[in-house]
Amino acid sequence: MTDNHGWQPPTPPAAGAGGSTPWAAPAAAPAPAQQAPAWQQQQQQAPGWTPPPKPGIIPLHPLSFGTIIGSSFRVMRRNPAPTFGLSVLLYGFVTIVYVGLFWLLISTSIGRLSTASYDDQGDIMAGSIGLIALSTLVPTSLALVATAMLQAIISLEVSRATLGEKLKTRGLWRLAKGRLRTMVVWALLLTGFIVVYVLISSIGVGVVFAAATVSTNVNDGVAAVLGGFAITLVIGLAFGVVAAWLGIKTSLVPSIVMLERLTLGASIRRSWQLTRGNFWRTLGAQLLIGVIIYAATYIVSIPITLIGSVIIGLTNPTYDDAAFALSFGIMYLAIAIITVVVGAIGLVMQSASLALIYIDIRMRKEGLDLELLRYVEAKQRGTGGVDNPYLRLQGAAPTPGPQAGSPWA
């Protein structure tokens, strides 16, 4: 038995002439927006951590060792004219002075030895060695002054490149105005330190040769020479260790002089303070860059030497002295040019690494990254920035807002 009441769903009546039927389907409502996943809603409500901005060559937070080394390469590539160009000029000038003076003294000494008697050759040799050692003070002083000038410019370039700014050579020299005299005094102070070392070494070598020449016994003369060289070697190693330690402790002086505008004495004390606890980090960066530059110079000079030797042998089969001297001079000139170029790159990298280490230490110890962030943000808003974000104010916060006539504005 079936329950069939014959019920059928009502048929909607036809629409009237004047309007819509009550049975018409309601207008479709707009589809609701697709709901985002819960993790995405949380991210939209509370944004996650974003890394600090990188307006220039480095991110504005404490730097890793690799970042310091890599950024040292980028400094020269970013602004080559006031970095590599100036370094080539200074390094090339010092090299020419050094080679010319050394060649003149060697030629003079060889000429005197060739015409001197056997009894006078010992005195002439001792005097020549002492004169050559003392003569190195001239190019050494020039090299220190040139390096101080380059470090000053590179420090300013790194400080501006960190903020995403770029100046030409004239602009960097304008920023260095008034501070270069302090850098020259610093270079002369380093020269005086080296003078002491050269004098000690020269006196030691002179005593050795004097003892060897006045001795009538050959064995006593040989013993005097060996003993004198051993003593000189020990003194030289001890002096080198002390010089390396002092060099690292005062390696931040150029950056402090240029960026914090302190006096030389205050800059030395401040460098001593900043490098406390960062000695090995600073030493490691300098040693690594030195090894890289030395390896690059060695790798580049070896093929030139080999090719030059082959060319000399092929073009001079009769071993003519004049032709050999000319070919050797050309090969030596090519090696000297490469040495100047690679050495100039090394000077830029070493100066840049010291400036980056200075910035990194101040970020870690003094929160310099926050001051740099404020400067960058103020500059992006167009409201100006602090007078000098690297300036260390004693007991006062940096003054915000544009400063009239400031080179940092």
Steps between C-alpha positions, in 0.01 A plus 500: 500500500640826407443847636453695184309819567574627154679811640700695252705812565309812417560643159602866511243713331591695192626846555248767460527777255592755757761348717693212630357193649538423869636166395795651318836395644659770707798677356820317571695655786861588436735217580679551827868576475720198533626483855874504538669224695549550869880532469459771236250690717746493788778623274279786376403597852849474647774532236802282555864608536653671202876545464649847550525708184809501286516845345866464405778244486420338836186418699445727798566242769818344648707348222637153454861434409403405144296817456799713599728325250244504218403864554868600487500385136175685421628836624742537211257368239226736617705821477831430322618856430569619858602155620694300242608804297640684801663182630677436169638855493628488858634145485661557162674817618639328809616203293684722253677684781594175674630324187689807379670562834584134554644465150714813546644380830569149371676632189710736710595227747596255223714767336683577825557132577642433153767768543575451872785298641444172681559658842242772439225280359369400844459862611340595170259204520398586856452866412302416187264268688443760769441772241254285307315418822480867597399603149190285524365756746426738213267273301366352826402845623339577165319166506364564849381849410342370177334213688367742762350720228345199331359364825341838567326506163399133515355545849280781374402300192402196708301715741302651213468172309350341812218755482448455127668830411766550238738794465762585245863561586446872549216440744705256706792739516260771616385276784863425590583869521646589836585141595782420257753688712425265790549204269841631391603535865384143557709379204807683630450343842502157338811600306675585825417156633653342192809723528573347838479152351723587204759664723512197728534266202765718333706521817477123544608430142781756525633342817489158335706605199738702715566198723551282195748736334715572807528133589825339387367149545263373234306287745456792738377715211247239392381458859462875537295522182273211596455625856428852383242384248335280764472792741370727224244236400372464857476877543322529165246229585428653840463844347271356231270340756473824696446699181223264385326523839519879506395516136179306564420693819530830313367382163171688541665839548445618137127419512460669839689810391291539185154397623496605865718808441709438813853612571786260440552417867127443557483287183783276620331449838167431334653247258660326796161484669305376197747226412484357853342160450525525118876460456497160329205591280681808373829314459331214316336729246827678427698177471244342271493799267881513504519132404246553219696793357833321530362190331347709221831680440691173501256326266501786251876565505608138446353466145649836403842392627483168315374657176760775529779248547389306192476816292846611615646163397328503159580862413856489626654166394850647497466628859595853410541705820322810371204305365479297818501815717223653286282189510554455872413866561174466305406185693583667832291802401201277421532325836530837674182627333308191605640531850382861518151409378459205735657696786259787441207258516641361822529846657137575417383167641702532820385857559139407427513196730628715788219749446246216491645347815470839669132523403437139604659548844297815562183316398574226752615723785312827455196427284626699203264304273203675668646843428564402139141370467364829634711691252385285206134518601513877548664536161234285334222709659669814378524644850877509512722308736745544780798720438740204491366154590852382582572782740528378858337756725596493867195475723254628241273351240558587135313807391230412243409711207699654218806694598583807297834483326567143609677277248284216626167674444 
